[in-house]
Structure formats: structure tokens, C-alpha cells
Amino acid sequence: MIHELRVYRCVPGRLPALLKRFDTITLKIWERHGIRQAGFWTTIVGESSQDLFYLLEWASMAEREQKWTAFQNDPEWIEKRAGTEKDGAIVANVTNAFLQPTAFSSVK
């Protein structure tokens, strides 16, 4: 099992719009594509309060490529994402990293 850590830095003031998009649109489409999330976090104290952190679970990089590509090309996702950005961009920057557990991790 590998985890993908994704960090979305929002355009100032647009974090609520991103959270709403995940809650009402994105997660339902992920479910249809079999994308498994391990959790979402926002910052209480730290560098920026405009960030969303989340983890996705993948059996392999091949699974990730297949499912993420299908999601990115999903016509419903493309349409609904565009609708949420009619008043301007929500996300300024996205970073990601692929993580594997250590031998002593409680997550395997």
C-alpha cells in the first residue's frame, strides 16, 4: 500500500469553496472511480490557513495512474469543476508526494 499526500494551497479566501467542492462533488466522483481517501486536514496553526492536506490510498502506482487518469478525464468532473471556478480559480498551487510506510509504521 502506498499513500499519496496532496497539498492544495488555495487562492486567498477560496478555501471554503474548495472544501465545498470536495464535500458535494469530488468525493462522489472518486467513489465511482474507486479512489480511496485516508483523510483530509486543514491547518489550525502553521505556515498557511489556506491549505488543504489529504491522503489517498493506492495498492500500486499502476492503480493510481489508471484511476487518477480516469477521474481527471471524467466528463462530469470536468463540467462541475469548471462550474465551481466560474468566479475565479480556487487552487493556486498543488503539490504531491508518494509515501510508503516504514517497517515500524502502524499503517501498512
C-alpha positions as CSV (number, residue, x, y, z in Angstrom):
1,M,0.0,0.0,0.0
2,I,1.2,3.5,-0.8
3,H,-0.2,6.8,0.1
4,E,-0.3,10.0,-1.9
5,L,-0.1,13.2,0.1
6,R,-1.6,16.0,-1.8
7,V,-1.4,19.7,-0.6
8,Y,-3.7,22.3,-2.2
9,R,-2.8,25.9,-1.5
10,C,-5.9,28.0,-2.2
11,V,-6.2,31.4,-3.7
12,P,-6.7,33.7,-0.6
13,G,-10.2,33.4,0.7
14,R,-11.2,30.4,-1.5
15,L,-10.6,27.5,0.9
16,P,-14.3,27.3,1.8
17,A,-15.1,26.9,-1.9
18,L,-12.6,24.0,-2.2
19,L,-13.9,22.3,0.9
20,K,-17.5,22.6,-0.5
21,R,-16.3,21.1,-3.9
22,F,-14.8,18.1,-2.2
23,D,-17.8,17.6,0.1
24,T,-20.5,17.9,-2.6
25,I,-18.8,16.9,-5.9
26,T,-15.4,15.4,-5.8
27,L,-15.9,12.6,-3.3
28,K,-18.9,11.2,-5.1
29,I,-17.0,11.0,-8.3
30,W,-14.0,9.5,-6.6
31,E,-16.3,6.8,-5.2
32,R,-17.5,5.9,-8.7
33,H,-13.8,5.6,-9.8
34,G,-12.8,3.6,-6.7
35,I,-10.4,6.2,-5.4
36,R,-9.9,5.7,-1.6
37,Q,-9.2,8.7,0.7
38,A,-7.5,8.2,4.0
39,G,-8.3,11.6,5.4
40,F,-8.4,15.4,4.9
41,W,-6.9,18.1,7.1
42,T,-6.8,21.9,7.3
43,T,-4.2,24.0,9.2
44,I,-5.0,25.3,12.7
45,V,-1.5,26.6,13.4
46,G,1.2,26.7,10.7
47,E,2.5,28.4,7.7
48,S,-0.8,29.0,5.9
49,S,-4.5,28.7,6.8
50,Q,-5.3,28.5,3.1
51,D,-4.1,24.8,2.7
52,L,-5.9,21.5,2.4
53,F,-3.9,18.4,3.0
54,Y,-5.2,14.9,2.1
55,L,-4.1,11.3,1.7
56,L,-5.2,8.9,-0.9
57,E,-4.6,5.1,-0.6
58,W,-3.3,3.1,-3.6
59,A,-2.4,-0.5,-4.0
60,S,0.2,0.4,-6.5
61,M,1.4,3.2,-8.8
62,A,-0.3,1.4,-11.7
63,E,-3.6,1.6,-9.8
64,R,-3.0,5.3,-9.2
65,E,-2.3,6.1,-12.8
66,Q,-5.3,4.2,-14.1
67,K,-7.9,5.6,-11.6
68,W,-6.5,9.1,-11.4
69,T,-6.4,9.4,-15.2
70,A,-10.0,8.2,-15.5
71,F,-11.1,10.7,-12.8
72,Q,-9.2,13.6,-14.5
73,N,-10.9,12.8,-17.8
74,D,-14.4,12.2,-16.3
75,P,-16.9,14.5,-18.2
76,E,-18.9,15.1,-15.0
77,W,-15.8,16.2,-13.1
78,I,-14.7,18.5,-15.9
79,E,-18.1,20.1,-16.1
80,K,-18.6,20.5,-12.3
81,R,-15.1,21.7,-11.7
82,A,-15.5,24.4,-14.3
83,G,-18.8,25.4,-12.6
84,T,-17.1,25.9,-9.3
85,E,-14.5,28.1,-10.8
86,K,-16.8,30.4,-12.7
87,D,-15.9,33.2,-10.2
88,G,-12.2,32.5,-10.5
89,A,-9.6,29.9,-9.6
90,I,-9.9,28.2,-6.3
91,V,-6.5,26.5,-6.1
92,A,-3.2,28.4,-6.6
93,N,-0.8,25.5,-6.3
94,V,-0.9,21.7,-5.8
95,T,2.0,19.6,-4.6
96,N,2.0,15.8,-4.1
97,A,4.3,13.1,-2.7
98,F,4.0,9.3,-2.8
99,L,4.7,7.7,0.6
100,Q,5.4,4.2,1.7
101,P,5.2,3.1,5.3
102,T,8.4,2.3,7.3
103,A,8.8,-1.2,8.9
104,F,7.8,0.3,12.2
105,S,4.7,2.2,11.0
106,S,1.3,1.4,12.4
107,V,-0.1,1.9,8.9
108,K,0.9,-0.9,6.5
